[in-house]
Amino acid sequence: MKKKILAVMLAGAMLLSGCGMSAEVVVNEDGTYTEKSKMYLTEDEIAQMSALDETGESEYSASKASGTVVRDGVTYYVFDDQGEEQSSELSESLGESTTVYTKGGFFMDLTLEDEEATEYAAQIYDSFEFIDVAITFPEEMSVANVKLSDDKKTVYLTKEDYKKSGKLYAFSENCLAEDKTAPTVDGVANNKTYKKPVYAYLSDNATGIKSAKLDGKNYVAGATIKKKGNHKLVVTDFAGNTTTVKFKIEKKAKNKKK
């Protein structure tokens, strides 16, 4: 989905209610993709958007809408964001936390630090009446935790998916097979000893991180590690590549982040 539309919608999300958005992305075999986005506003929301625009020349006015649709008894003015073909390398970011793999896959990391952050994000997405995103690939998805079309080539995302705190994904066999690179861990190093709290930062530029286990328990990237003793951090991506870091904290350090 276009960052321009996302920026406008999220900026006004806490002021508007009942707006909607949709995006259709088609990934081609040569690595290019075509994307079309639409925003849906009621007459009252158009008035609010115009009031937020100090120039008085809001691009969201009834006269600039491409048409209207009625959904669940509500009339919306439709604003199109024309799709354009773009070249891609292994992956292409189509909005915050969203990665589409031209080799056949989709990954979105919506993991949040705590319950408060999760509730806040849910409030923002609840300001939308609906969010409909469809991403179509030239290959079938073999592994997925999101809704797929009958031919398994299209991924569907809705508002309820965006409200979750966690990882959403769909991968083709080829996408998983081509990922031979293990995740990267920064902040802690193998066989090192520390005398102060440490923070592990995780990244994976291919299929994305599936899990992170610290001493056998789930670990959230960036969380403080301060317990005295030996530790083992195991990070695995969706292709099964694993990075293991063993380190030690000599004494229980004060949780004071610089």
C-alpha positions in Angstrom: 0.0 0.0 0.0 1.2 3.5 -0.7 3.1 5.3 2.1 1.3 8.5 1.1 -2.1 7.0 1.8 -0.9 5.4 5.0 0.6 8.6 6.3 -2.6 10.6 5.7 -4.9 7.9 7.1 -2.8 7.2 10.2 -2.3 10.9 10.9 -6.0 11.5 11.0 -6.9 8.1 12.4 -7.6 9.3 15.9 -9.8 12.1 14.6 -11.8 10.1 12.0 -13.9 7.1 12.4 -15.5 4.8 9.9 -13.0 5.4 7.0 -11.7 2.5 4.9 -8.8 1.6 2.7 -7.9 -1.2 0.2 -4.8 -2.2 -1.7 -4.3 -4.7 -4.5 -0.7 -5.8 -5.2 0.3 -8.1 -8.1 3.9 -9.4 -8.0 5.2 -10.4 -11.5 7.6 -13.2 -12.3 10.3 -10.7 -13.4 10.4 -9.1 -9.9 8.3 -6.0 -10.7 5.0 -5.4 -9.1 1.9 -3.3 -9.7 -0.1 -1.8 -6.9 -3.4 0.0 -6.7 -4.7 1.6 -3.5 -8.0 3.2 -2.6 -9.2 5.2 0.3 -12.9 5.5 1.3 -14.3 8.5 3.1 -17.7 9.5 4.2 -19.0 13.0 3.6 -18.3 14.0 7.2 -14.8 12.6 7.0 -14.0 14.6 3.9 -15.1 17.7 5.8 -12.8 16.8 8.7 -9.8 16.2 6.3 -10.4 19.5 4.6 -10.4 21.2 8.0 -7.0 19.7 8.8 -5.5 21.0 5.5 -4.3 24.6 6.2 -3.8 25.3 2.5 -7.5 24.9 1.8 -6.8 22.8 -1.2 -7.3 19.3 0.2 -6.9 16.5 -2.4 -9.8 14.7 -0.6 -13.0 16.5 -1.7 -16.1 15.0 -3.1 -15.4 16.6 -6.5 -12.0 14.7 -6.7 -13.4 11.3 -5.8 -13.4 8.7 -8.6 -16.9 7.6 -7.5 -18.9 6.3 -4.6 -19.7 2.9 -3.1 -22.2 1.7 -0.6 -20.9 -0.7 2.0 -23.0 -2.0 4.9 -25.5 0.8 4.3 -22.8 3.5 4.4 -21.9 5.7 1.3 -18.2 6.2 0.8 -16.4 8.5 -1.6 -13.6 6.6 -3.3 -10.1 8.1 -3.8 -7.8 6.2 -6.1 -4.0 6.1 -5.8 -2.9 4.9 -9.3 -0.6 1.9 -9.4 2.8 2.0 -10.9 5.3 -0.7 -11.9 8.4 -0.7 -9.8 11.6 -2.9 -10.0 12.4 -5.0 -7.0 15.4 -6.9 -5.7 14.9 -9.9 -3.3 12.2 -8.0 -1.4 10.4 -4.7 -1.5 8.9 -2.9 1.4 5.3 -1.8 0.8 4.6 0.1 4.0 5.8 -0.2 7.6 6.5 -3.7 8.8 5.4 -5.2 5.5 7.8 -7.1 3.2 6.7 -8.7 -0.1 9.2 -11.2 -1.6 9.3 -11.2 -5.3 10.5 -14.8 -5.3 7.1 -15.8 -3.7 6.3 -14.7 -0.2 4.9 -12.2 2.3 6.0 -11.3 5.8 4.7 -8.8 8.3 6.0 -8.3 11.8 3.4 -6.7 14.1 5.1 -7.8 17.3 4.7 -5.1 20.0 6.6 -4.8 23.3 3.7 -5.0 25.7 0.0 -5.2 26.2 -0.4 -1.4 26.4 1.2 -0.9 23.0 -0.9 -3.7 21.5 -4.1 -2.0 22.8 -3.0 1.4 21.4 -2.4 -0.1 18.0 -5.7 -1.8 18.0 -7.4 1.5 18.8 -5.7 3.1 15.7 -6.8 0.3 13.4 -10.3 0.3 14.9 -10.6 3.9 13.6 -10.9 2.2 10.2 -14.2 0.7 9.3 -12.4 -1.7 7.1 -8.9 -2.6 5.6 -8.7 -4.9 2.7 -5.3 -5.9 1.2 -4.7 -8.5 -1.5 -1.2 -9.6 -2.6 -1.0 -11.9 -5.6 2.1 -13.9 -6.5 3.0 -16.0 -9.6 3.6 -19.0 -7.3 1.5 -21.0 -4.8 2.1 -20.3 -1.1 3.1 -23.6 0.7 3.3 -22.2 4.2 0.9 -19.5 5.6 -0.9 -18.3 8.7 -3.1 -15.9 6.8 -6.1 -16.4 4.5 -5.3 -17.5 1.0 -7.2 -17.7 -2.3 -8.4 -21.1 -3.6 -5.4 -21.3 -5.9 -3.1 -20.3 -3.0 -1.5 -17.5 -4.9 -3.2 -14.5 -3.3 -2.8 -13.4 0.3 -5.7 -11.6 2.0 -5.3 -9.2 5.0 -8.1 -7.4 6.9 -8.3 -5.0 9.8 -8.4 -7.9 12.3 -5.0 -9.1 10.9 -3.4 -5.7 11.4 -4.7 -5.6 15.0 -2.8 -8.7 16.0 0.6 -8.5 17.8 2.7 -11.1 16.1 4.0 -12.3 12.8 1.9 -12.8 9.6 3.4 -14.7 6.8 3.0 -16.8 3.6 5.9 -18.3 1.6 6.3 -20.4 -1.5 8.6 -23.4 -1.6 11.1 -21.5 -3.8 11.2 -18.6 -1.4 12.1 -20.8 1.5 14.6 -22.8 -0.5 16.5 -19.8 -1.7 17.0 -18.4 1.9 20.4 -19.8 3.0 21.3 -16.9 5.3 21.0 -17.2 9.1 19.5 -14.3 11.2 21.8 -11.6 12.5 22.1 -10.9 16.3 23.6 -7.6 17.5 24.1 -6.4 21.1 25.5 -9.7 22.4 28.4 -11.8 21.0 29.2 -15.5 21.3 31.3 -16.6 24.2 31.4 -13.0 25.7 31.1 -12.1 29.3 29.2 -9.0 30.4 29.0 -7.1 33.7 26.0 -4.9 32.8 22.6 -5.5 31.2 22.6 -6.4 27.6 20.0 -6.0 24.8 19.9 -8.3 21.8 18.7 -6.9 18.5 17.6 -9.3 15.8 17.3 -9.0 12.1 16.8 -11.2 9.0 16.9 -9.8 5.5 15.4 -12.8 3.8 12.3 -14.7 5.0 12.2 -13.0 8.4 12.6 -14.1 12.0 10.2 -16.9 13.1 11.3 -17.3 16.7 13.8 -16.2 19.3 14.4 -18.3 22.4 16.5 -17.1 25.4 17.3 -20.1 27.7 14.3 -21.9 26.1 11.8 -19.1 26.6 10.4 -16.6 24.1 12.5 -13.5 23.7 11.4 -10.1 22.4 14.1 -8.3 20.5 15.6 -5.4 22.5 14.3 -6.7 25.9 16.7 -6.3 28.8 18.8 -9.3 29.8 20.3 -8.9 33.3 20.0 -12.3 35.1 23.3 -13.6 36.4 24.7 -16.7 34.8 25.1 -18.4 31.4 22.6 -17.7 28.6 21.8 -19.2 25.3 19.9 -17.2 22.6 18.6 -19.2 19.6 17.1 -17.2 16.7 15.4 -19.0 13.8 14.0 -17.7 10.5 11.1 -19.1 8.5 13.4 -21.1 6.2 14.9 -22.9 9.2 18.2 -21.1 9.4 19.4 -20.7 12.9 21.9 -18.4 14.8 22.9 -19.4 18.3 24.7 -17.0 20.7 26.1 -18.1 24.1 27.1 -15.5 26.6 27.5 -14.9 30.3 26.5 -12.2 32.8 28.9 -12.3 35.8 26.8 -10.5 38.3 23.2 -9.3 38.4 23.5 -5.8 37.0 21.2 -2.9 37.6 18.7 -2.3 34.8 20.1 1.0 33.6 20.0 1.5 29.9 22.4 4.1 28.6 
